[in-house]
Structures are given as structure tokens and as C-alpha cells.
């Protein structure tokens, strides 16, 4: 079914999808269903696509607001979850505005020295595990969408090896510092690094310089917790690259998801944007 499932996985026990934005949770749900696994949904208020919500019977779904950790745990118990998986982005700004913390969440936040997406979702993941629910790797059922090592799509612009190595060096350091996972470089110059604003906003900034031979690189973080944090690349990112005049993307193989990979590769070819996978 998926190489990211634990060896002890019991396909008869319900799997609860905790779904954020976009096509990621939609694709994961489709593939879990094809595998015959009993699937349930926890909708995150204002985040989960209505298309995904409506695909579940009322009896097999529930909704919580972002920050209602206590209610989330109760719903997992009510659904008799054996497993849970988190997929899809939650609006980054909700960490500052629009969060609805219950008492459980307030206690978690009070115990964190650093408050960012990694520490918050990591702490929530630990609370889920404490209830006896196994929180799965977020790449589960997404095997076919992983970036492959080597050339996936040949672009119109050539990538110079020294500029590629420079970009990878900067991207790794940026990821190590937990600033972001993407960078844009041009002929040895760093145009932009990804931070809290996200990939597409970073690409837009990089495009403002009108630089030539721009290269976008996105890697995973060292010791990335893939239960809730998996870097992704999709059709919207391709559009952002086109608008910014960026001709190539280098993505870490086996770590980064090309959401709906066949569509991404086809569109990349049509746009003349190169895609290449690099080893860790």
C-alpha cells in the first residue's frame, strides 16, 4: 500500500485524516480509500476544501477549529481511530491571528520555548500518540508523488554546476536554521530565501529583480518530522515560477512531494520549466 506504513499496520482499524488546505489531503484520501482502509475525516475550520468534506458521510467526519486540541483528541477517540495522518497546510498567519486555543492548547503553548509550526504541531503530534493513536508519516499513500533523483523535466535554460552547488549550500543552511526550505539563486547571487511567507510569495519577490538564469531549490530540513511537515511542490508553484521568470527547480528526491505528479510534470514541460531531483 505504501512504504511509509509501519510494519505493524492493521488495515482494519480506522484511519483519521486531519486535513488542511489544498489537493494534498484530497489525493491522500483517494489513495487510502483505494487501499480499502476505513477512512474518517477531521475538518479544520476554514482550511479544509469543501470538496473533500462533502466526500465523507456526516457520520464519518467531524470539524474542529484550529487550536482546539482537546476537541481534536476527543474526536479521535469517538471515531475509534487506530491511526491518524496530517496532510495539507494550515494558514501560517493563524499561529498569530485566528487561533482558537482551548485549555489543552494553552497548556501546550505555555510549555514551548519556541513557538513555530514545527514545535506546535510536534507537540500536538505527541498528544495524539499519548492517546494510543499512531500518527503516520504524512508521505503515507503519496509514494508515487515523490520527487525522483535526476532529471525529471528538461528546461529551456541550462543549469551551471557551480551555481547549482551554491544554491544547494544556501538552501541546506537555510533549512538547518529552520528559516525556510526554499531559496532562489542567480549566477552565484542569492535573490531570496523562503521564510514565514511561504514558497510562492518568496518566488514573487525573487522575480522582482529581473535576474537571468534563476534557479529555485527546495530541500527538506535536517531531522524533519515527516508526521506533519512534508515539503510540497505543485501546479500553483509552477505558475509562480513562470510569473517570476524562474526557469529551473531542484527538489530533494524522496523527501519532497510533487502533488499530482503527472499533472505537474506535464505542465512543467508545457511551460519549459526544468525539474530536477537531488539526493540528500
matplotlib code that plots the C-alpha trace (Angstrom):
import matplotlib.pyplot as plt

x = [0.0, 2.8, 6.4, 5.8, 3.3, 4.6, 5.2, 2.5, -0.1, -3.6, -5.7, -8.9, -8.6, -9.9, -7.5, -8.4, -7.3, -6.7, -7.0, -5.6, -5.7, -5.3, -5.1, -2.7, -5.3, -7.7, -5.1, -4.2, -7.9, -8.4, -5.5, -6.3, -9.8, -8.4, -6.4, -9.7, -8.8, -11.8, -11.2, -12.6, -12.1, -11.4, -12.0, -10.0, -12.4, -11.7, -8.9, -10.2, -11.5, -15.3, -14.8, -13.1, -15.6, -18.6, -17.0, -17.4, -20.8, -21.8, -21.3, -17.7, -16.5, -16.1, -14.9, -12.7, -11.2, -7.5, -6.3, -9.0, -6.5, -8.7, -11.7, -9.4, -8.3, -11.9, -13.0, -10.2, -11.4, -15.1, -14.0, -12.2, -9.1, -6.2, -4.2, -4.2, -2.4, -2.0, -2.0, -2.3, -1.2, -2.8, -2.7, 0.6, -0.9, -3.3, -0.4, -0.7, -4.3, -7.4, -6.2, -8.8, -6.8, -8.7, -7.3, -5.3, -3.7, -3.0, -1.1, 0.9, 1.8, 2.8, 5.3, 7.0, 10.2, 9.9, 6.5, 6.6, 4.8, 7.3, 7.2, 3.4, 2.4, 5.1, 3.6, 0.1, 1.5, 2.9, -0.5, -2.2, 0.4, -0.3, -4.0, -2.8, -3.4, -0.5, 0.3, 1.5, 4.2, 2.5, 4.0, 1.9, 0.0, 1.9, 4.8, 4.0, 4.3, 7.8, 10.5, 12.9, 16.7, 18.0, 16.4, 12.6, 11.8, 14.4, 14.0, 14.9, 17.7, 20.9, 21.9, 25.6, 27.0, 28.8, 25.6, 23.6, 26.1, 25.9, 22.1, 22.1, 24.6, 22.4, 19.2, 20.7, 21.9, 18.5, 16.7, 19.2, 18.4, 14.7, 14.1, 12.6, 13.2, 13.5, 15.9, 16.2, 19.7, 21.1, 24.6, 26.1, 23.8, 21.1, 17.9, 15.5, 15.2, 11.9, 10.7, 7.3, 5.5, 5.8, 7.2, 5.0, 5.5, 9.2, 9.2, 7.3, 9.9, 12.7, 11.0, 11.1, 14.8, 14.5, 17.7, 18.7, 19.3, 17.3, 17.2, 14.7, 15.9, 13.7, 15.0, 13.8, 15.1, 17.6, 15.7, 12.4, 9.4, 7.5, 4.5, 3.2, 5.8, 6.5, 7.7, 5.5, 5.6, 2.5, 0.8, 0.5, 4.2, 4.9, 2.7, 4.5, 7.8, 6.6, 5.3, 8.7, 10.7, 12.4, 13.4, 14.5, 13.6, 15.8, 13.9, 15.1, 14.3, 12.3, 11.6, 9.5, 6.1, 5.1, 1.3, -0.5, 2.9, 1.7, 0.0, 3.0, 5.4, 3.2, 2.7, 6.4, 7.1, 4.5, 6.0, 9.6, 10.5, 13.1, 12.6, 15.5, 15.7, 18.8, 19.9, 20.1]
y = [0.0, 2.4, 2.0, 4.6, 2.5, 0.8, -3.0, -3.5, -1.5, -3.0, -2.1, -3.0, -0.1, 3.3, 5.9, 9.6, 12.2, 15.6, 17.8, 21.2, 23.1, 22.1, 19.0, 17.1, 15.7, 15.1, 12.9, 11.1, 10.4, 8.9, 6.6, 5.4, 4.6, 2.6, 0.6, -0.3, 1.3, 2.7, 6.4, 9.2, 13.0, 15.8, 19.1, 22.1, 25.0, 27.5, 25.3, 22.0, 22.0, 21.7, 19.1, 16.8, 17.4, 16.6, 13.3, 11.9, 10.9, 13.1, 10.1, 9.7, 13.3, 16.0, 19.6, 21.4, 24.9, 25.4, 25.3, 23.1, 20.3, 18.9, 18.6, 17.0, 14.3, 13.6, 13.3, 10.8, 8.7, 9.0, 7.7, 4.8, 5.8, 3.4, 5.8, 9.4, 11.3, 15.1, 16.5, 19.9, 23.4, 25.4, 29.2, 30.3, 33.5, 31.6, 31.0, 34.7, 35.6, 33.4, 30.7, 29.2, 27.6, 25.5, 24.7, 21.8, 24.0, 26.8, 24.3, 23.0, 26.6, 27.5, 24.7, 25.6, 27.7, 28.4, 28.7, 27.9, 25.4, 22.7, 22.9, 23.4, 20.6, 18.4, 18.9, 18.1, 15.0, 13.8, 14.4, 12.3, 9.5, 9.6, 8.6, 5.4, 6.6, 6.1, 9.3, 8.2, 9.6, 12.3, 10.8, 7.7, 6.7, 9.5, 7.4, 8.0, 11.7, 11.9, 13.7, 11.4, 11.8, 13.1, 15.0, 14.8, 17.5, 19.3, 23.0, 25.7, 27.1, 25.2, 24.8, 25.5, 23.0, 25.7, 27.7, 24.6, 23.7, 27.2, 27.1, 23.8, 25.0, 28.1, 26.0, 23.5, 26.2, 28.0, 24.7, 23.9, 27.2, 26.5, 29.7, 28.1, 25.3, 27.2, 29.6, 31.3, 32.0, 33.5, 33.0, 32.8, 35.5, 34.7, 36.6, 35.4, 32.9, 31.4, 32.3, 32.5, 33.9, 30.6, 29.5, 31.4, 34.7, 34.1, 33.3, 36.5, 38.6, 36.9, 37.7, 41.5, 41.7, 40.6, 38.4, 35.8, 32.1, 31.9, 28.6, 27.6, 25.0, 23.4, 20.8, 19.1, 20.2, 18.1, 15.6, 16.8, 15.4, 13.9, 13.1, 16.7, 18.6, 17.5, 20.0, 20.1, 21.4, 21.8, 23.5, 26.8, 26.8, 26.2, 29.2, 31.3, 30.3, 31.2, 34.6, 35.3, 34.2, 31.3, 28.6, 25.6, 24.0, 21.5, 19.4, 16.9, 13.4, 11.0, 13.9, 16.4, 15.7, 16.8, 17.0, 15.2, 14.4, 13.5, 16.9, 18.7, 17.1, 17.7, 21.4, 21.8, 20.6, 22.9, 25.9, 24.9, 24.8, 22.3, 19.9, 18.0, 15.8, 15.9, 13.4, 14.3]
z = [0.0, 1.0, 2.1, 4.8, 6.7, 9.8, 9.6, 12.3, 10.3, 10.7, 7.7, 9.5, 12.0, 11.1, 9.8, 10.5, 8.1, 9.8, 6.7, 6.0, 2.7, -0.9, -3.1, -0.8, 1.6, -1.3, -3.1, 0.2, 0.9, -2.7, -2.3, 1.2, 0.0, -2.9, -0.4, 1.3, 4.6, 6.7, 6.5, 8.6, 8.4, 10.8, 9.1, 10.3, 10.2, 7.4, 6.0, 4.6, 1.0, 0.8, -2.0, 0.5, 3.3, 1.1, 0.0, 3.6, 5.1, 8.1, 10.4, 9.2, 9.7, 12.3, 12.4, 14.9, 14.8, 14.5, 18.1, 19.6, 20.6, 23.4, 21.0, 18.3, 20.8, 21.8, 18.2, 17.5, 20.4, 19.3, 15.9, 17.4, 15.5, 15.2, 13.1, 12.1, 9.4, 9.0, 5.4, 3.9, 5.0, 7.7, 7.1, 8.6, 10.0, 12.2, 14.6, 15.4, 14.5, 14.2, 16.6, 18.9, 21.7, 24.2, 27.7, 26.3, 23.6, 26.1, 28.3, 25.3, 24.1, 27.6, 27.7, 24.4, 24.5, 20.7, 19.1, 15.4, 13.2, 13.9, 17.7, 17.9, 15.5, 17.0, 20.5, 19.1, 17.5, 20.8, 22.4, 19.7, 20.3, 24.0, 23.3, 21.7, 18.1, 15.8, 13.9, 10.5, 8.3, 6.1, 3.0, 3.5, 0.3, -1.5, -2.7, -6.4, -6.0, -4.5, -6.4, -8.2, -8.3, -11.6, -14.4, -14.4, -17.0, -19.2, -19.1, -21.6, -19.5, -18.7, -15.0, -14.3, -11.8, -9.7, -9.4, -8.5, -5.8, -4.4, -4.3, -2.6, 0.0, 0.8, 0.9, 3.3, 5.7, 5.5, 6.3, 9.1, 10.7, 10.4, 8.5, 5.4, 2.9, -0.4, -2.0, -5.4, -6.7, -9.9, -11.1, -7.6, -6.1, -3.5, -4.7, -2.0, 0.9, 2.0, 5.5, 7.1, 4.0, 2.1, -1.2, -3.7, -2.0, -2.0, -5.7, -6.4, -4.5, -6.4, -9.7, -9.0, -9.7, -13.4, -13.0, -15.6, -15.1, -11.9, -10.0, -7.3, -4.8, -2.2, 0.3, 3.5, 6.9, 8.8, 11.0, 9.5, 11.4, 8.4, 10.6, 9.9, 7.9, 4.3, 1.7, -1.4, -5.0, -7.1, -10.0, -8.2, -7.6, -11.3, -12.1, -9.6, -11.2, -14.6, -13.5, -11.7, -14.8, -12.9, -15.4, -13.2, -9.9, -8.0, -5.5, -2.9, -4.0, -1.8, 0.5, -1.5, -2.9, -6.4, -5.8, -8.6, -10.1, -13.7, -14.0, -12.6, -15.0, -17.9, -17.1, -16.4, -19.9, -21.4, -19.6, -20.4, -16.7, -15.8, -12.8, -11.3, -8.2, -6.0, -3.4, 0.3]

ax = plt.figure().add_subplot(projection="3d")
ax.plot(x, y, z, "-o")
ax.set_aspect("equal")
plt.show()
